[in-house]
Amino acid sequence: MARFTFKLPDIGEGIAEAEIVTWHVAVGDRVEEDQNLADMMTDKATVEMESPVAGTVVELAGDVGDQVAIGAALVVIEVEGEEAGEAEAVAAPESAAQAETAEQYEAENPGVEVAETAGMTTPARSGSDAAPRAEVPAPATRASAPESEPEPAAPAGADAERHVLASPAVRARANDLGIDLSQVKPAEGDRLRHADLDAYLRYSSGQGYRAPGASRVRADEQVRVIGMRRRIAENMAASKRAIPHFTYVDEIDVTELERVRADLNEHRGGRPKLTLLPFLIVAICRTLPEFPMLNARYDDEAGVVTRSGRVHLGMAAQTDAGLTVPVIRDAQDKNVWQLATEIGRLAEAARAGKLTPQEMGGGTITVTSLGPLGGIATTPVINRPEVAIIGPNKIVERPVFTGRGDEIRRAKLMNLSISCDHRVVDGWDAASYVQALRKQLETPVLLFAD
């Protein structure tokens, strides 16, 4: 028997290390050639590491959440034969394109995972001087409570409750209220009704009744911040630490825009339904040429601002793994229908974890929207190294004066927020840009003019 050392390959993104987000094998497992060993996350994507040989796993590089340097041993596999003992190769993907595809972008691995280490075998490590790894206490879960707070025993009549006659709605309400149905007496016949629950709550001394939510108190959990959630935390901290943010908010009347949107949706045929976002992106693309300092990336280490001639627009998308920012490339060349199609495609790919590195990098300005949860105003954090991010807020209907005496009309109003890097963008520029956006959105015919 001999040992084969699988080293973490250079994935082709100019990175120095990658994070272990999932182990698909453990020490002692038998693996076959091309079997997935681990998922490794870089700054841009998650890449599967496949075994080039068949054998038995004898060593793993670390635990989920650990960083492994490029070229360092990731997995040691015991293989049959003598020649394998001399093979300590660097296994690389078949091509750079294969590595960059990374189609398993945390689809099966949430960005925040509970650190469950109880009962887990600590990976073996080569070398007698390897420092022992401190074990992380197993987190408490919904099914396990601290020893000092044992779970309450089931009510005495729990067995009898199964034989009580009651509709599913009555049972569900009793469960929400914490009522033991075996303690409730029906007023008529053998079947319990909602009125019987009401009477029980009014006249019961409390026996068989617990306060709503009393049994739903969850024990404390220890949660490791790893994978996508750790990347988000690092990027947001770096952005707030390095960039002097300022936010400007203005109110926009989108009454006419909403009318146009409704008309287009009514006659859309087989095309995707239009939201406000495609119209906003068209307005952004039409106004940016007059404000090139906003469509830019700032390399603060080199002291260089690159003003982009094209609009590669980042679109913040919420997924189960956390916030992801896919990029609509060359947004300036697309109309509202093409943008709606691309928005839907990228959002679905983000939720499925199938965004490619090309679809996640190179943005020049970002839009972040919470849709109907947009709130009154937002102060979005800039997606570094970009210098501006725009946040539309929810649309509300309010009475406004028309400007003709005391005449009042119903209007649909929306606050629009923009956060900028004050090292590159001045407050006057940000305010002027929002006014240009406002003109486009309040006169939507301009969005379709040549």
HELIX and SHEET records of a PDB file:
HELIX    1   1 GLU A   83  GLU A   86  5                                   4    
HELIX    2   2 ALA A   96  THR A  101  1                                   6    
HELIX    3   3 ALA A  158  GLU A  161  1                                   4    
HELIX    4   4 PRO A  168  LEU A  177  1                                  10    
HELIX    5   5 LEU A  181  GLN A  183  5                                   3    
HELIX    6   6 HIS A  194  TYR A  203  1                                  10    
HELIX    7   7 ALA A  214  ARG A  216  5                                   3    
HELIX    8   8 GLY A  227  ALA A  242  1                                  16    
HELIX    9   9 THR A  255  GLU A  266  1                                  12    
HELIX   10  10 LEU A  276  THR A  287  1                                  12    
HELIX   11  11 LEU A  288  GLU A  290  5                                   3    
HELIX   12  12 ALA A  331  ASP A  333  5                                   3    
HELIX   13  13 VAL A  336  ALA A  352  1                                  17    
HELIX   14  14 PRO A  357  GLU A  359  5                                   3    
HELIX   15  15 GLY A  371  LEU A  373  5                                   3    
HELIX   16  16 GLY A  427  GLU A  442  1                                  16    
HELIX   17  17 PRO A  444  PHE A  448  5                                   5    
SHEET    1   A 4 ALA A   2  LYS A   7  0                                        
SHEET    2   A 4 ALA A  73  VAL A  79 -1                                        
SHEET    3   A 4 GLY A  55  LEU A  60 -1                                        
SHEET    4   A 4 ARG A  30  VAL A  31 -1                                        
SHEET    1   B 4 THR A  46  GLU A  50  0                                        
SHEET    2   B 4 ASN A  36  MET A  41 -1                                        
SHEET    3   B 4 GLU A  17  TRP A  23 -1                                        
SHEET    4   B 4 GLN A  67  ALA A  69 -1                                        
SHEET    1   C 2 VAL A 112  VAL A 114  0                                        
SHEET    2   C 2 VAL A 223  VAL A 225 -1                                        
SHEET    1   D 2 LEU A 165  ALA A 166  0                                        
SHEET    2   D 2 ARG A 191  LEU A 192  1                                        
SHEET    1   E 6 HIS A 245  ASP A 253  0                                        
SHEET    2   E 6 ILE A 408  ASP A 421 -1                                        
SHEET    3   E 6 ALA A 388  PHE A 401 -1                                        
SHEET    4   E 6 ILE A 365  VAL A 367  1                                        
SHEET    5   E 6 LEU A 313  MET A 315  1                                        
SHEET    6   E 6 VAL A 327  ILE A 328 -1                                        
SHEET    1   F 2 ALA A 296  ASP A 299  0                                        
SHEET    2   F 2 VAL A 304  ARG A 307 -1                                        
SHEET    1   G 2 ALA A 317  THR A 319  0                                        
SHEET    2   G 2 GLY A 322  THR A 324 -1                                        
END                                                                             
